[in-house]
Amino acid sequence: MKRYRDYNNYLREIFGERVHKISLDAGLGCPNRDGTISRKGCIFCDQRGSGTGALINHGLSIDQQIIRARKFIQKRYGAKKFIVYFQSFTNTYAPLSDLKRLYDQALTQDDIVGLSVATRPDCVDRDILELLASYQRDYLVWIEYGLQSAHHRTLDRINRGHDVECFERSVSMANEYGLNICAHIILGLPGENREMMLQTAHFLSRLPIHGVKIHLLYVVKGTPLAELYQKNEVRCLGQKEYVDLVVDFLELLPSKMVIQRLTGDPGRSELIAPSRAKDKSENLKLIQETLERRNTWQGRRYQKSTVGI
């Protein structure tokens, strides 16, 4: 038995069977790349917007992406139900009518049971949240906000383009519409020590957040982070260091929070460092073993009254 509330079992609780995500590239942009905020983007983000690049690089439509992914997943895992996940770039960064068309298009098949939309906290408003909430009558809906860190100086250093208060406001708004909210964070960001990373866990634990994705900082080609790494201005966490941090992080989160991810999942051909990031299954195994060895679990040190940073 896992010692954290993992995403796969969460979905089984709802649907009674295995459910898989289908990652989509809708061809949307990002205000941190098009000059609205900046043209540099976040220092860790590649030219595919941390997604599949299926539309931008390969010209596949939403329907084609779903058909191709469904075929692969059905053959490999035997899944019969799917959640469409708008992953690449900022998936609320378009006129409302365009967003509705994209979401509707992705939800046309009977075996699609959920919608998950990854975005920036500075790219939502009440109209967008109301649109997403309207799908909850028939689908499981999640909105995923990139935060990465609860520290202002870190957000500035990684050229995030928004502050912590923006994230808090967006979480509060989404909660008003009854949406499931997932926060993305990265462990090992430049300039952060263990205490700072665990302060981010404390910060998340006091907000109405329903899930979290914990990412390992990894370096991929063609990013500002790669330039810093090659100049020895940043380092990647060691495997044991990362595993121990994840376990410490989980202890501080409420036990009901859904853990959607525990490590990064980089493209093998694009990865510069650390090489161990390629072995996702080994990293997950070590996290589980460390939880067992320490006889600990998600929420062990969670305190509802925890004050944020």
Secondary structure, 3 states (H helix, E strand, C coil): CCCCCEHHHHHHHHHCCCEEEEEECCCCCCCCCCCCCCCCCCCCCCCCCCCCCCCCCCCCCHHHHHHHHHHHHHHHHCCCEEEEEECCCCCCCCCHHHHHHHHHHHCCCCCEEEEEEEECCCCCCHHHHHHHHHHHHCCEEEEEEEEECCCHHHHHHCCCCCCHHHHHHHHHHHHHCCCEEEEEEEECCCCCCHHHHHHHHHHHHCCCCCEEEEEECCEECCCHHHHHHHCCCCCCCCHHHHHHHHHHHHHHCCCCCEEEECCCCCCCCCEEECHHHHCHHHHHHHHHHHHHHCCCCCCCCCCCCCCCC
